[in-house]
Amino acid sequence: MSQLAPSPPDPTNQTSTARSAQPQQGPVTSDSPRNAAKGNTVPANTETWVLDVEGMMCAGCVSTVEKKLAQCEGVRAATVNLVTEVAAIDCDQTADPEAIAQSLTTAGYPSKLRQRQAQSGLTAEADWLARKETEQQQQSLQLAIAATLLTLSIFGHLQHLTLTNRVAQALQSIPIISTLWFHGTLATLTLLFPARQILVEGIQGVRRGTPNMNTLVTLGALSAYFASVAALVFPGLGWECFFDEPVMLLSFILVGRTLEQRARFQAAKSLRSLIALQPASARLISATDSSDTGSVQIPASQVQIGEWLRVLPGEKVPVDGTITTGQTTLDESMLTGESMPVVKQAGDPVVAGSLNQSGVITLEVTKTGADTTLGQMIQLVETAQTRKAPIQGLADLISGYFTYGVLTCAVLTFCFWYFIGTPLWPEVAQSTMGHMHQAHMHQLSDTSSLGPTVTQSLRWLISLKLAIAVVVVACPCALGLATPTAILVGSGIGADRGILIRGGDILEATHRLDTLVFDKTGTLTTGSPQVTDALPLVPHLSAERLLQLAATAESGTRHPLAIAIQTAAAESQLPLLTAQAFHTQAGLGVSAQLIDQPDCQQILLGNQAWLSQHDCPIDADTRSRASALATAGKTVVFVAIGQQVSGLIGVSDRLRPEAAKTIQHLQTLGLNVQILSGDRQEAADAIGAQLGLQPSQVSAEVAPQEKVSAIAAIQQSGHRVGFIGDGINDAPALAQADVGIALNSGTEVAIETADIVLIGDTLSDIATTLALSRATFLKIRQNLTWAFGYNLICIPLAAGVFLPALGLSLNPGFAGGLMALSSITVVINSLLLRFTVKPTTANDTTS
């Protein structure tokens, strides 16, 4: 890494300090390996754009927006999330995203294209967070107004009850509030001001031919209001004035939506936390500056790769970089989920958003803006909360036609009760219009003394109230929120714990897994081989001398085995000797010529084939010792001095500390665990034995393409397979598996290909992922059961199905309350997921 960095700009020079913060000109392209491998991802070379969409209130709105997007030129696929108010569209090169956003705005859903700032840590997500926080502050006033209206509407309902309690009687006789004109005025003001937006959007939905939840509420409220106005203006009709009904209805809706929006805001807690981690400023210094006197505070969005920054104790690291000077402890819990601070010193990488706790450090910038680990995490979480789970498909299908079905049901309810129900069961009026004046009730039940006009008027009023209740009680919102809120919370919990899940479809696939296949090197093992044995085979050669000679010969290469031997020599404080003529043959070994060493001139290190090429005979005793090391799962390095085999070095890759108990725990969950390794059979068998696996569960000497074939064979036998790997050679297998899981210490190709990334680099997180997936889908099932069950029960109840037999019905006000409660229940149930999923540690042995 270069030790040179640009000097900090002169604060007096306006030209040097003016940095570019232009919007990114190109979209994110979907041409990664994982996109080409799985059928549920978009085609290669497809541009993915993100739109912020306002005005969506229910699943019907989501369906409408998706249909509008699908009709736009160049759009291949579109996914809309009701909770986060985001639309992700996959387009070809002919699409104009600005025009697409404008088409949605024209359709009644104000939209704008989300653009990231180049080199910026303060992306569009920060603007989203600020907007949501502002909305939360404004909702306090809305909640107070709605609560006041709800209280006043209750006073209106008290007028229709016969009460003996003195307090209740006193409430009924309060001046002004107890008058009909007061409630009429209150209803008018409610429609004109607090509920105006609902009514406008509802009417616009009708005009555009896309009725939504607001349309249902608008029809119910206006029907009750104008019926009451007619009763007030034309008392001869004999109708009841129920101005309190639209007030109560709209109050419940406003209260419910305010609470629902607050719950949604809480559901997005993890995403908000990640966005809030982005530091606003950075302390830029010169690469030659050893003090803090020459530092310049600049926006973190303007930091450039290669520059040097200083981070003081208590400050957040603004970008990704590598420490050049200093030592400190960093809180990286936002990244890994691990609460213990991590010691960092010169040469160690640091990530944006981590908190510097103790020392002053200087770092060289390696990544900025959306390319930082934090930026990538934010993008992954956003993606996860946008992509739908397949289980949502039925709810989306129903929601698309829900409003039309409810309106049809309301019309049928009105017609049935007006023409059939009321004449057939006149006594049901006591339940439906129990708070009407008794004279009117007598008129309806004693039809012999009635004129036809009054009778028809009362029948009309009863039928209207039941139809209004049907319109109001129906709730497509619960159907629309059932899946995305659970996915939002579930993926957020994963992000909190260092588990990045790419979408709801991945969560659904994960909970169906029955087979887990592990790569060995770097996954079950640390990927850092260590010298375990140094066995001299000739007299007067000590283990230390053997290790020193081997490290000297290996000093000319950076192979993992060479690094292990060099590290072992350094730990034993064995200095390297002087050597020349280094030669490396990939897959075989190395050779070097030692200088000024009377006991040896040439040294060879490698496998048996390497020694055979150099005419170095291997006797039976040496072969036996080498075989014993190999049987123990160790890689054997032969050392020859001159033409004589003089020693053996055993190198072994350590098993991860949590690997054995993690495998045991996964097996107790009923999962079939297997190892698929490209390493030697002896090494793989040794690792399998340490993990308690049977030989039939371990496959070794498997080439990368053969791993794909092996996973495909398991899938063809009817199993759902998850593959866990970390290397470049694991990418095809990660793509082939139903769910690919990569460790964060793996290669970029593996991480990009995987569906789930374990940021904490801990195998026990696999069990946590499975538990999270299962708990999330339990919540989704509960939410969908509630949403379907609520509508299946409440719509018939509101339509008067239980009136003849049980005398049960709903008035419009309480119907609106139930509707609001339905949506809130779904969101709160999803939030409870945070209390039901606990982290799984390596010490857990039961599910």
C-alpha positions in Angstrom: 0.0 0.0 0.0 1.4 3.4 -0.9 2.7 5.5 1.9 1.9 8.7 0.0 -1.4 10.6 0.2 -2.5 13.9 -1.0 -1.9 16.9 1.3 -5.0 18.4 2.9 -6.5 21.3 1.0 -5.7 24.8 2.1 -8.8 26.1 3.9 -8.2 29.5 2.5 -8.2 28.2 -1.1 -11.8 28.0 -2.2 -10.8 26.1 -5.4 -9.0 23.3 -3.6 -11.7 22.7 -1.1 -14.6 22.5 -3.6 -15.2 18.8 -4.0 -17.5 17.0 -6.3 -20.7 15.6 -4.9 -22.6 15.0 -8.2 -25.3 12.4 -8.4 -24.4 9.0 -9.6 -25.1 9.0 -13.3 -25.6 5.2 -13.7 -27.9 2.8 -11.9 -26.9 -0.3 -10.2 -26.5 -3.1 -12.7 -27.5 -6.6 -12.0 -24.8 -8.6 -13.6 -23.3 -10.4 -10.6 -22.8 -14.2 -10.6 -25.8 -14.7 -8.3 -28.1 -12.9 -10.7 -27.2 -15.3 -13.5 -27.5 -18.4 -11.3 -30.9 -18.3 -9.7 -34.3 -18.1 -11.4 -35.7 -15.6 -8.8 -33.2 -12.9 -9.8 -33.2 -10.4 -12.6 -31.4 -11.1 -15.9 -27.9 -9.9 -16.4 -27.2 -6.4 -17.6 -30.6 -5.2 -16.2 -30.5 -1.8 -14.6 -32.1 -1.6 -11.1 -33.7 1.7 -10.1 -35.3 2.7 -6.8 -38.3 5.0 -6.5 -39.7 6.6 -3.4 -43.4 6.3 -3.7 -45.9 8.2 -1.6 -49.7 7.8 -1.2 -49.9 4.0 -0.8 -52.3 3.0 1.9 -53.1 -0.6 1.4 -52.3 -3.8 -0.6 -54.7 -2.6 -3.3 -52.4 0.5 -3.8 -49.4 -1.8 -4.0 -51.1 -3.9 -6.7 -52.1 -0.7 -8.7 -48.5 0.7 -8.5 -47.0 -2.6 -9.7 -49.5 -2.8 -12.6 -48.7 0.8 -13.6 -45.0 0.1 -13.5 -45.4 -3.1 -15.5 -47.1 -1.0 -18.2 -44.1 1.4 -18.6 -41.8 0.9 -21.5 -38.6 -1.0 -20.7 -39.7 -2.3 -17.3 -39.0 -6.0 -16.9 -40.0 -6.4 -13.3 -41.2 -4.3 -10.4 -41.5 -4.9 -6.7 -43.3 -2.5 -4.4 -43.0 -2.4 -0.6 -45.9 -0.9 1.3 -44.0 -0.5 4.6 -40.9 1.2 3.3 -42.8 3.1 0.5 -40.2 2.0 -2.1 -40.5 0.5 -5.6 -37.5 -1.4 -7.1 -37.8 -1.6 -10.9 -35.6 -3.7 -13.2 -35.3 -2.1 -16.6 -33.6 -2.5 -19.9 -31.6 0.2 -21.5 -34.6 1.8 -23.2 -36.3 2.7 -19.9 -36.5 6.3 -18.7 -36.7 6.1 -14.9 -37.7 9.8 -14.6 -40.6 9.2 -17.0 -41.6 6.2 -15.0 -41.6 8.2 -11.8 -43.7 10.9 -13.5 -46.3 8.3 -14.7 -46.8 7.1 -11.1 -47.2 10.7 -9.9 -49.8 11.3 -12.6 -51.6 8.2 -11.4 -51.9 9.6 -7.9 -48.8 8.2 -6.3 -46.2 11.0 -6.0 -42.8 9.4 -6.9 -39.3 10.5 -7.3 -36.2 8.7 -8.5 -33.7 7.9 -5.7 -30.1 8.8 -6.6 -27.0 8.2 -4.6 -24.3 10.8 -4.3 -21.0 9.7 -5.7 -18.4 9.1 -3.0 -21.0 10.0 -0.4 -21.7 8.5 3.0 -24.7 10.7 3.3 -26.9 9.0 0.6 -30.5 9.3 -0.2 -31.2 7.0 2.8 -30.3 9.9 5.1 -32.9 12.0 3.4 -35.4 9.2 3.9 -34.5 9.0 7.6 -34.9 12.8 8.0 -38.3 12.7 6.3 -39.6 9.9 8.4 -38.4 11.5 11.7 -40.2 14.7 10.6 -43.4 12.7 9.9 -43.2 11.1 13.4 -43.0 14.6 15.0 -46.1 15.8 13.0 -48.0 12.7 14.0 -48.3 13.7 17.6 -50.5 16.6 16.6 -52.6 14.3 14.3 -53.0 11.8 17.2 -54.2 14.5 19.6 -56.7 15.8 17.1 -58.0 12.3 16.3 -58.3 11.5 20.0 -60.3 14.7 20.6 -62.7 13.9 17.7 -63.1 10.4 19.0 -64.0 11.6 22.5 -66.6 14.1 21.1 -68.1 11.4 18.9 -68.6 9.2 21.9 -70.7 12.0 23.5 -72.9 11.8 20.4 -73.4 8.1 20.9 -74.4 8.7 24.6 -77.5 10.6 23.4 -79.0 7.4 22.0 -78.6 5.3 25.1 -81.0 5.0 28.1 -78.7 5.5 31.1 -79.4 5.4 34.8 -76.0 6.3 36.1 -75.9 9.9 37.3 -72.5 10.6 35.7 -73.7 9.3 32.4 -76.9 11.3 32.6 -74.8 14.4 33.4 -72.7 13.7 30.3 -75.8 13.5 28.2 -77.0 16.9 29.3 -73.8 18.9 28.7 -74.8 22.1 27.0 -73.9 22.5 23.3 -72.1 19.2 23.1 -75.4 17.3 23.5 -77.1 19.2 20.6 -77.6 17.8 17.1 -76.3 21.0 15.5 -73.0 20.7 17.4 -72.4 17.2 16.1 -73.4 18.2 12.6 -70.9 21.1 12.7 -68.3 18.7 14.1 -68.8 16.2 11.3 -68.5 19.0 8.7 -65.3 20.3 10.2 -63.9 16.8 10.4 -64.5 16.2 6.7 -63.1 19.6 5.7 -59.9 19.5 7.7 -58.4 16.5 9.5 -59.9 13.9 7.1 -59.6 16.0 4.0 -56.6 14.2 2.6 -58.4 10.8 3.0 -61.5 12.1 1.2 -59.5 13.7 -1.7 -57.4 10.6 -2.2 -60.5 8.4 -2.0 -62.4 10.5 -4.7 -59.3 10.6 -6.9 -59.1 6.8 -6.7 -62.6 6.6 -8.1 -61.9 9.1 -10.8 -58.8 7.2 -11.9 -60.7 3.9 -11.9 -58.4 2.5 -9.1 -60.4 2.5 -5.9 -58.4 1.9 -2.7 -58.7 1.8 1.0 -59.3 5.6 1.1 -62.1 5.1 -1.4 -63.9 2.7 1.0 -63.5 5.0 3.9 -64.7 8.0 1.8 -67.8 6.2 0.7 -68.7 5.2 4.2 -68.1 8.6 5.7 -69.8 10.6 3.0 -72.8 8.2 2.9 -73.3 8.6 6.7 -72.8 12.3 6.5 -75.2 13.1 3.7 -77.8 10.7 5.0 -77.7 12.7 8.3 -77.8 16.0 6.5 -80.9 14.8 4.6 -82.5 13.7 7.9 -81.7 17.1 9.5 -83.0 19.2 6.5 -86.1 17.0 5.8 -87.4 15.8 9.2 -90.5 14.4 7.5 -88.4 11.5 6.2 -88.3 10.0 9.7 -84.6 9.2 9.4 -82.1 9.3 12.2 -79.3 11.8 12.2 -76.1 10.0 13.0 -73.4 12.7 12.5 -71.4 11.0 15.2 -70.9 8.0 13.0 -68.6 9.6 10.3 -66.7 11.5 13.1 -66.1 8.3 15.0 -65.2 6.4 11.8 -62.7 9.0 10.6 -61.3 9.4 14.1 -60.7 5.7 14.4 -59.0 5.7 11.0 -56.8 8.7 11.9 -55.8 7.1 15.2 -55.2 3.7 13.6 -53.1 5.1 10.8 -51.0 7.2 13.2 -50.3 4.2 15.4 -49.7 2.0 12.4 -47.2 4.5 11.0 -45.4 4.7 14.3 -45.3 0.9 14.4 -43.9 0.8 10.9 -41.3 3.3 11.9 -40.3 1.0 14.8 -40.3 -2.0 12.4 -37.6 -0.2 10.3 -35.5 0.4 13.4 -32.5 -1.6 12.1 -32.4 0.2 8.8 -32.7 3.6 10.7 -29.8 2.6 13.0 -27.6 1.7 10.1 -28.3 5.0 8.3 -27.7 7.0 11.5 -24.3 5.4 11.8 -23.0 7.3 8.9 -20.7 10.1 10.2 -21.3 13.6 8.9 -17.7 14.8 8.9 -14.1 13.6 8.6 -10.7 15.0 9.9 -8.5 15.2 6.8 -4.7 15.3 7.4 -1.5 15.2 5.4 0.3 11.8 5.1 3.4 13.5 6.6 1.5 15.2 9.5 2.2 13.7 12.9 0.1 16.2 14.8 -3.5 17.4 14.8 -2.6 21.0 14.1 -2.9 20.6 10.3 -6.2 18.7 10.2 -9.2 20.0 8.3 -12.8 19.1 9.0 -14.6 18.2 5.8 -17.9 16.5 5.0 -17.5 12.7 5.0 -19.3 12.7 1.6 -16.3 14.5 0.1 -13.5 12.1 1.3 -11.6 10.5 -1.5 -9.8 7.2 -1.8 -6.1 7.4 -0.8 -6.5 10.4 1.5 -5.4 10.2 5.2 -7.8 10.8 8.1 -7.3 11.1 11.8 -10.0 9.6 14.2 -9.9 10.7 17.8 -11.4 8.7 20.8 -15.2 9.0 20.9 -15.5 9.7 17.1 -16.9 7.4 14.5 -14.8 6.1 11.7 -16.1 8.0 8.6 -15.1 5.6 5.8 -13.4 2.3 5.3 -9.6 2.3 5.6 -6.4 0.8 6.9 -4.7 2.0 10.1 -1.3 3.5 9.3 -0.4 4.7 12.8 -1.8 4.3 16.3 -3.5 1.6 18.3 -7.1 1.6 19.7 -10.1 -0.5 20.5 -13.2 -0.2 18.2 -16.8 -0.9 18.9 -17.9 -2.9 15.8 -21.2 -4.1 17.2 -23.1 -2.4 14.4 -21.3 -4.6 11.9 -20.8 -7.9 13.6 -23.4 -7.9 16.4 -20.6 -8.7 18.8 -20.6 -6.4 21.8 -17.0 -6.9 22.8 -14.6 -4.1 21.6 -11.9 -5.2 19.0 -8.2 -4.2 19.3 -6.9 -2.5 16.2 -3.3 -1.5 15.3 -1.3 -0.4 12.3 -2.1 -2.5 9.2 -5.6 -3.6 10.4 -8.7 -2.6 8.4 -11.4 -0.4 9.9 -15.0 0.1 8.7 -17.2 3.2 8.5 -19.6 3.6 11.4 -17.5 1.8 14.0 -16.8 3.8 17.2 -13.2 4.6 18.2 -13.0 4.1 21.9 -9.5 4.6 23.3 -6.6 5.7 21.1 -5.9 8.2 18.3 -5.5 6.5 14.9 -4.6 7.6 11.5 -6.0 5.7 8.5 -5.6 5.6 4.8 -9.0 5.6 2.9 -9.8 2.5 0.9 -13.5 2.8 0.3 -16.0 5.6 0.5 -19.8 6.2 0.3 -21.9 3.3 -1.0 -18.8 1.2 -1.5 -18.0 1.0 2.3 -19.0 -2.0 4.3 -21.7 0.1 6.0 -23.0 1.4 2.7 -23.2 -2.1 1.3 -25.0 -3.2 4.5 -27.6 -0.5 4.1 -28.1 -1.5 0.4 -28.5 -5.1 1.3 -31.0 -4.4 4.1 -33.0 -2.2 1.8 -33.0 -4.9 -0.9 -34.1 -7.5 1.6 -37.0 -5.3 2.7 -38.1 -4.7 -0.9 -37.9 -8.2 -2.3 -41.1 -10.2 -1.6 -41.5 -13.6 -0.2 -43.5 -16.0 -2.5 -46.0 -16.6 0.3 -47.2 -13.0 -0.3 -48.5 -14.0 -3.7 -52.0 -15.1 -2.7 -52.5 -12.0 -0.5 -51.4 -9.7 -3.4 -53.7 -11.5 -5.8 -56.7 -11.1 -3.5 -55.8 -7.5 -2.6 -55.8 -6.5 -6.3 -59.5 -7.2 -6.5 -60.4 -6.6 -2.8 -61.9 -3.1 -3.2 -64.1 -4.1 -6.1 -65.3 -7.1 -4.1 -66.1 -5.1 -1.1 -68.0 -2.5 -3.1 -70.0 -5.3 -4.7 -70.7 -6.9 -1.3 -71.9 -3.5 0.0 -74.3 -3.1 -2.9 -75.7 -6.6 -2.5 -76.1 -6.0 1.3 -78.1 -2.8 0.6 -80.3 -4.5 -2.0 -80.9 -7.6 0.2 -81.9 -5.7 3.3 -84.0 -3.2 1.5 -86.0 -5.6 -0.7 -85.9 -8.8 1.3 -84.3 -8.6 4.8 -86.2 -5.8 6.5 -89.7 -6.9 5.3 -88.9 -10.5 6.2 -87.4 -9.8 9.6 -88.8 -6.4 10.8 -87.7 -7.3 14.4 -84.0 -7.0 13.4 -84.5 -3.3 13.2 -84.3 -3.3 17.0 -80.7 -4.5 16.8 -79.8 -2.4 13.8 -81.4 0.9 14.7 -81.7 0.4 18.4 -80.8 4.0 19.1 -83.6 5.5 16.9 -86.5 7.3 18.5 -89.0 4.8 19.8 -91.8 6.3 17.7 -89.9 5.4 14.6 -89.3 1.9 15.9 -93.0 1.4 16.5 -93.7 2.7 13.0 -91.4 0.1 11.5 -92.6 -2.9 13.6 -96.3 -2.1 13.3 -96.7 -1.8 9.5 -100.5 -1.7 9.7 -100.4 1.9 10.9 -97.6 3.1 8.5 -97.7 5.0 5.3 -95.6 3.5 2.6 -93.2 6.5 2.4 -92.1 6.3 6.1 -91.7 2.5 5.9 -89.5 2.7 2.8 -87.5 5.5 4.3 -86.6 3.5 7.4 -85.9 0.4 5.3 -83.6 2.6 3.2 -81.8 3.9 6.3 -81.3 0.4 7.8 -80.0 -1.0 4.5 -77.7 2.0 4.1 -76.1 1.7 7.6 -75.4 -2.0 7.0 -73.9 -1.3 3.6 -71.7 1.5 5.1 -70.5 -0.9 7.8 -69.5 -3.4 5.1 -67.5 -0.8 3.2 -65.8 0.5 6.4 -65.0 -2.8 8.2 -63.2 -4.4 5.2 -59.5 -4.2 5.6 -57.1 -4.9 2.7 -54.3 -3.1 4.8 -53.9 -6.2 7.0 -53.4 -8.4 3.9 -50.9 -6.0 2.5 -48.9 -5.6 5.7 -48.9 -9.2 6.7 -45.7 -10.2 4.9 -43.6 -7.0 4.4 -43.8 -6.0 8.1 -42.6 -9.4 9.2 -39.8 -9.4 6.6 -38.9 -5.9 7.6 -38.5 -6.8 11.2 -36.9 -10.2 10.5 -34.2 -8.8 8.1 -33.6 -6.0 10.6 -33.0 -8.4 13.4 -30.6 -10.2 11.1 -28.7 -7.0 10.4 -28.5 -6.2 14.1 -26.8 -9.5 14.6 -24.5 -9.4 11.7 -26.6 -11.5 9.4 -27.4 -9.9 6.0 -30.3 -11.6 4.2 -30.9 -10.5 0.7 -34.7 -10.7 0.6 -38.0 -12.2 1.8 -37.7 -14.9 -0.8 -34.4 -15.9 0.8 -36.0 -16.0 4.3 -38.7 -18.2 3.0 -36.3 -20.6 1.2 -34.1 -20.7 4.4 -36.8 -22.0 6.6 -37.4 -24.9 4.2 -33.8 -26.2 4.2 -33.3 -29.8 5.2 -29.7 -30.2 4.1 -26.6 -28.1 4.8 -23.4 -28.6 2.9 -20.2 -27.1 4.2 -17.0 -26.3 2.4 -14.0 -27.2 4.6 -11.1 -24.9 4.2 -11.8 -21.4 5.5 -15.3 -22.3 6.4 -15.2 -25.1 9.0 -11.5 -24.3 9.5 -9.9 -21.0 10.1 -8.2 -21.0 6.6 -4.9 -20.2 8.3 -2.7 -23.4 8.4 -0.3 -23.8 11.3 2.8 -25.9 11.7 2.0 -28.8 14.1 5.1 -31.1 13.6 8.7 -30.6 12.7 10.3 -34.1 12.5 14.1 -34.3 11.7 15.1 -37.6 10.0 18.9 -37.3 10.1 21.3 -37.1 13.0 22.5 -33.7 14.3 19.5 -31.9 12.8 17.2 -30.4 15.4 13.6 -29.4 15.0 14.5 -25.7 15.3 17.2 -26.0 12.6 14.8 -27.9 10.3 12.2 -25.2 10.7 14.8 -22.4 10.2 15.9 -24.0 6.9 12.4 -24.5 5.7 11.4 -21.0 6.5 14.4 -19.7 4.6 13.5 -21.6 1.5 9.9 -20.6 1.8 10.7 -16.9 2.2 10.5 -16.5 -1.6 6.8 -17.4 -1.8 3.5 -16.4 -0.2 1.7 -19.8 -0.5 -0.5 -20.5 2.6 1.8 -23.4 3.6 4.8 -21.1 3.2 3.2 -18.4 5.4 2.5 -21.1 8.1 6.2 -22.2 8.1 7.5 -18.6 8.1 5.1 -17.7 11.0 6.2 -20.7 13.0 9.9 -19.8 12.6 9.1 -16.2 13.6 7.2 -17.3 16.7 10.3 -19.4 17.7 12.5 -16.4 17.0 14.5 -18.2 14.4 16.2 -15.7 12.0 16.1 -16.4 8.3 19.4 -17.4 6.6 20.8 -15.9 3.5 19.7 -17.6 0.3 19.4 -17.1 -3.4 18.1 -18.8 -6.6 14.6 -19.2 -5.3 12.4 -21.3 -7.5 8.7 -22.2 -7.1 6.7 -24.9 -8.9 3.0 -24.4 -8.4 1.4 -27.5 -6.8 4.8 -29.2 -6.2 7.2 -27.2 -4.0 10.1 -24.8 -3.8 13.9 -24.8 -3.9 16.6 -22.4 -2.8 20.4 -22.1 -2.6 21.7 -21.3 0.8 24.8 -19.1 1.1 27.7 -19.6 3.6 26.1 -22.6 5.2 28.8 -25.4 5.4 26.2 -28.1 6.4 24.0 -27.6 3.3 23.9 -25.7 0.0 20.6 -26.6 -1.7 17.3 -27.2 0.1 14.0 -28.6 -1.4 10.5 -28.4 0.2 7.4 -29.9 -1.3 5.5 -33.1 -1.9 6.7 -36.6 -3.0 6.4 -35.7 -6.7 8.6 -32.7 -6.2 11.3 -34.8 -4.6 11.1 -37.5 -7.2 11.7 -34.8 -9.9 15.0 -34.0 -8.1 16.0 -37.6 -7.7 15.6 -37.6 -3.9 14.7 -41.2 -2.8 12.2 -41.7 0.1 12.7 -44.7 2.2 10.0 -46.9 3.8 10.4 -45.4 7.3 9.9 -41.9 5.9 6.9 -42.9 4.0 5.4 -44.5 7.1 5.9 -41.3 9.2 4.4 -39.2 6.4 1.4 -41.5 6.1 0.8 -41.2 9.9 0.7 -37.4 9.6 -1.6 -37.5 6.6 -4.0 -39.9 8.4 -4.2 -37.3 11.2 -5.5 -34.8 8.6 -2.2 -32.9 8.2 -0.6 -31.7 5.1 3.0 -33.2 4.8 5.9 -31.1 3.5 9.0 -33.1 2.7 12.4 -31.3 3.4 15.5 -32.4 1.5 19.0 -31.1 2.1 21.0 -31.7 -1.1 19.7 -35.1 -2.4 18.8 -36.5 1.0 15.3 -36.3 2.6 16.1 -34.8 6.0 12.8 -34.0 7.7 9.0 -33.8 7.6 6.9 -30.8 8.5 3.2 -31.3 9.3 0.9 -28.4 8.7 -2.8 -28.4 9.7 -5.6 -26.0 9.3 -7.3 -25.5 12.7 -10.9 -26.2 13.2 -13.0 -23.1 14.1 -13.6 -23.1 17.9 -17.4 -23.1 17.4 -17.5 -25.6 14.5 -18.1 -28.8 16.4 -20.9 -27.6 18.6 -22.5 -25.7 15.7 -22.6 -28.9 13.6 -24.0 -30.8 16.6 -26.7 -28.2 17.2 -27.7 -28.2 13.5 -28.0 -32.0 13.6 -30.3 -31.8 16.6 -32.5 -29.5 14.5 -33.0 -32.4 12.1 -30.7 -31.1 9.4 -28.6 -33.4 7.3 -25.0 -32.0 7.5 -22.4 -32.8 4.9 -18.8 -31.7 4.0 -17.8 -31.1 0.4 -14.1 -30.3 0.1 -11.5 -30.0 -2.6 -8.8 -31.1 -0.1 -7.3 -34.5 0.3 -9.5 -37.3 1.5 -7.4 -37.9 4.6 -7.6 -34.3 5.7 -11.3 -34.1 5.1 -11.9 -37.4 7.0 -9.9 -36.1 9.9 -12.0 -32.9 10.1 -15.2 -34.9 9.7 -14.2 -37.2 12.6 -13.5 -34.1 14.8 -17.0 -32.9 14.0 -18.6 -36.2 14.8 -19.7 -36.9 11.2 -19.8 -40.3 9.5 -17.5 -41.0 6.5 -20.6 -41.1 4.3 -21.2 -37.4 5.1 -17.7 -36.3 3.9 -16.7 -35.9 0.3 -13.2 -34.9 -0.6 -11.0 -34.1 -3.6 -14.1 -32.5 -5.3 -13.4 -29.9 -8.0 -15.5 -26.7 -8.0 -17.7 -27.8 -10.9 -18.1 -31.2 -9.3 -19.4 -29.4 -6.2 -22.2 -27.9 -8.4 -23.0 -31.4 -9.7 -23.0 -32.9 -6.2 -25.5 -30.2 -4.9 -27.7 -30.6 -7.9 -27.8 -34.4 -7.3 -29.0 -33.7 -3.7 -31.6 -31.3 -4.9 -32.9 -33.8 -7.5 -33.5 -36.3 -4.7 -36.0 -33.9 -3.3 -34.0 -32.0 -0.7 -33.6 -28.3 -0.1 -29.9 -27.5 0.1 -28.0 -24.7 1.8 -24.3 -24.4 1.0 -21.8 -22.6 3.2 -18.5 -21.5 1.6 -16.0 -18.6 1.5 -13.7 -19.0 -1.6 -13.8 -18.1 -5.2 -14.1 -21.7 -6.1 -17.2 -21.9 -3.9 -19.1 -19.3 -6.0 -20.7 -21.8 -8.4 -21.9 -24.0 -5.5 -23.2 -21.0 -3.7 -25.3 -20.1 -6.7 -26.5 -23.6 -7.3 -27.8 -24.2 -3.8 -31.3 -23.2 -2.8 -29.6 -20.8 -0.3 -26.0 -19.8 -0.5 -24.4 -18.7 2.8 -21.0 -16.9 2.8 -18.7 -15.9 5.6 -17.6 -12.2 5.6 -13.9 -13.3 5.7 -14.5 -14.9 2.3 -13.7 -13.6 -1.1 -15.8 -10.8 -2.7 -17.0 -13.2 -5.4 -18.3 -15.6 -2.7 -20.0 -12.7 -0.8 -21.6 -11.3 -4.0 -22.9 -14.7 -5.0 -24.3 -15.7 -1.6 -27.9 -15.1 -0.5 -26.9 -14.7 3.1 -23.7 -13.1 4.4 -22.5 -13.7 8.0 -20.8 -10.5 8.9 -19.7 -11.8 12.3 -17.8 -14.6 10.6 -19.2 -17.1 13.1 -20.6 -20.5 12.2 -23.1 -20.3 15.1 -24.9 -17.5 13.2 -26.1 -20.2 10.8 -28.3 -21.6 13.6 -29.4 -18.1 14.4 -30.3 -17.6 10.7 -32.4 -20.7 10.7 -34.2 -19.8 13.9 -34.8 -16.3 12.6 -36.2 -17.6 9.3 -38.6 -20.0 11.0 -39.8 -17.4 13.5 -40.3 -14.9 10.8 -42.5 -17.2 8.7 -44.4 -18.2 11.8 -45.3 -14.5 12.2 -46.2 -14.3 8.5 -48.5 -17.2 8.8 -50.1 -15.7 11.9 -50.5 -12.3 10.2 -52.1 -13.8 7.1 -54.4 -16.0 9.2 -55.5 -13.0 11.1 -55.9 -10.9 8.0 -58.0 -13.5 6.1 -59.9 -14.5 9.3 -60.7 -10.9 10.2 -62.2 -10.2 6.8 -64.0 -13.5 6.6 -65.7 -12.9 9.9 -66.2 -9.1 10.1 -67.5 -8.5 6.5 -70.4 -11.0 7.0 -71.0 -9.6 10.5 -71.2 -6.1 9.1 -73.5 -7.3 6.3 -76.0 -8.5 8.9 -75.6 -12.3 8.3 -75.9 -12.8 12.1 -78.8 -10.4 12.5 -81.8 -12.8 12.2 -80.4 -15.5 14.4 -78.2 -13.6 16.9 -79.2 -10.0 16.5 -75.5 -9.0 15.9 -74.4 -6.2 13.7 -71.9 -3.3 13.5 -72.5 0.4 13.3 -70.1 2.3 10.9 -68.1 3.9 13.7 -67.2 0.7 15.5 -66.6 -0.9 12.1 -64.0 1.7 11.4 -62.4 1.0 14.8 -62.2 -2.7 14.0 -60.6 -1.9 10.6 -58.0 0.3 12.2 -57.3 -2.3 14.9 -56.8 -5.0 12.3 -53.9 -3.2 10.6 -52.3 -2.3 14.0 -52.5 -5.9 15.2 -50.5 -7.2 12.2 -47.8 -4.6 12.7 -47.5 -5.2 16.4 -47.5 -8.9 16.0 -44.5 -8.5 13.6 -42.7 -6.3 16.1 -43.1 -9.0 18.7 -40.6 -11.0 16.6 -37.8 -9.0 18.3 -38.7 -10.7 21.6 -39.0 -14.2 20.2 -35.7 -14.7 18.3 -32.7 -15.1 20.5 -29.1 -15.3 19.3 -27.8 -18.9 19.0 -24.3 -19.4 20.4 -21.9 -22.2 19.8 -22.8 -23.6 23.2 -26.4 -24.2 22.3 -27.2 -27.8 21.8 -31.0 -27.7 21.7 -33.3 -25.8 19.4 
